[in-house]
Amino acid sequence: MTSFISAWIWSERFWLPENVSWADLERPPPGVEYPRLGDLLCALPLAAGVFLLRLLFERLVAKPCAHILQIQAGVPRRAQPNDVLEKVYQSKTSPDTRQLEGISKQLDWDVRKIQRWFRVRRNQDRPSMQKKFCESMWRFTFYLGVFIYALCHLWGSPWMWDTRQCWYNYPFQPMSPGQYNYYVAELAFYWSLMFSQFTDIKRKDFIIMLVHHLATILLITFSYANNMLRAGTLVMCVHDASDIFLEAAKLANYAKYQRLCDGLFVMFSISFFLTRLIIYPFWVVYSVLFESWEIVGPYRAWWLLNGLLLVLQVLHVIWFYLIARIAIKAIFKGKVSKDDRSDIESSSDEEIYSKNPSQTQKPKDGSHTGNLNGETTHDH
């Protein structure tokens, strides 16, 4: 039964071009290496190593940097102990109007006071600015390092400058050590994100990002298995480029360097537009769609992979619309607005306003401090 399922999943008729078998790829000429699916098994223990490396990096590098920049862990205001409200909170962190009215009658509390209690309780569970800084610094370091490595590897490769080279003699293309290292590093990183997803800062799109990471792992694995490494490295490199500016903007925001944050976010928006709405569709996707059709010809997996790449492009358009809205505010209003996924609440502002509606607080530097407290709605 197991062998039948394995044969069905890895059907040669589905994954490989006509007249090509897995056995052909398992017997490369002397001195030549073709990708083998078993090679990627090392990504799992490496993912655990990446996760441990991240913990060490955050503790020994990121946290001292946060102290230098005076980003403190902070102690959140604690909600007044109340067994009834705590029981409701454990089942639903944001009760609806009907529930609030019921609790109000049960406790003889004003609805507004109950709403304030739930806001304080939610903020109590949220991570500190220092934790967010450490998480972003780790991502920034990884994206920068892996992008530089990929660029160094691809710069001298003929398929970076002539994408038709991705398909000549496909799938019998030798695998270089640089391609293997890049694939394993990206795969290990995304497996580590799967692990850390449950310990990282919780955001509204937790399920979406979990599915995204899983889809990315599957795409990396499948493109490696059928030796689509040349196109795969181009896709990953294009996606890594803009993430560097996003994480840098978040670091500047957490450090309260608002002008730097705004500038970096605008740079992120420009790089996102160039890489994901220009280079990716008109260079990479064009090659996978049309040049591969001309040189190799379509096969079943070809339709699947191209379909996923086109779906990704649709997401890029949606994400860029959301990013552009934030960037426009940064340009014309002098601030980067809060990412809706973060959902950071503060009851203190409302309390101040309710006491004195004619007064509002202003930041020390006279400008609004924006928030990039969660990842902008885009990713690989």
C-alpha positions, 0 to 999 in steps of 0.5 A: 500500500505504501509503495503504491501511494509513493508511486502515485505521488512520484509518478514519472508521467506527472513530474518529468517530461516525456521519455524521462524517468527517475532512473535517468536522473539517478545515473548521472555521467561521471563527475556530474551530480543530479538532484536527489530527493533524499539529499533534502532530508538533511534540511530537517536537522539543519532546521533545528540547528537554524532554530537554535542558532536563532535563539543564540543570535537573539540572546547574544547579538540582537538583545545587546543591540536592543539595549544599546538602542534603549529598546527595553523589554518593558512590563505591560500593565496587568489587568485587575484579577477577576475570575469571571472575566478571565474565564471568558477571556480564555474562551474568547479574547474579544467578546461581542456586544451581547456577551459584554452586556451579559457580563455587565449585568453579572458583575454590575460593571459598566460595559466600557469598563469591561471593554477596557479590562479586555484591552488591557488583558490582551495587551498583557499577552502581547510581546514586548518591543524588544522581542519584536526587535530581536525577531526582525533582526534575525530575519534581516540578518538571514535575508541579507546573508542568503541574498548576498550568497545567492547573488554571488552564485547567480552573478556568474551563471549564464541563466541569470542573463539568458533565462533560456539557459534554464531549459537547454538540456532539461532535466539533465542539468548538472547541480552545482554546490552553490545551488544545493547550498542555497536550496538547503539553506532556504528549505531549512529556514522555512522548516525552522519558521514552521517550528517557530510559528508557534512561539513567535509573535502571534498575528491575525494571519497565523493560519495563512502564514502557516499554509504559506510556509508549508506551500513554500516548502512543497514548492522548494522540494518539488522544484528540487526533485525534478531538477528545476534548480535554475529557475528555482534559484531565480525565483527565490533570489527575486523574493529575498531581495525586498524582504531585506528592506522590510525588516530594516524598516521594522528595526528602525521603527522599533528603535524610534528612528521614524524618518529612517523607517519611512525612508526604508519602507519607501525603498522596500515598496520600490524594491517590491514593485521592481522585483515582484511586479516587473522582474518576477512576471516579465523575466522569471514567469515569462521564461517558465511559461513561454521559453520552457514551452518552446524548448522543453514542451509542457508536461503535467507538473509544468501546468501545476508549477506554472499555475502556482507561480501565477497564483503567487503573482496575483498575491503580489498584486494584492500585497503591493496594493496594501504596501502602496497605501502605507508607503503613500502615507509615509511620503505625504503624511510623514509616517508609516502606518500600523500594520493591521495584522499586529492589532496592538491596542492601547487603553491608555489613549482612550482613557486620556481622551475620555477624561479630556477630549480636547487634548491629545498626546504628541510624541516627543519629536513632534511627529507621529511614530508609526508602527510596523509591529508585524510583517507587512502583508507579503512574504514568499 
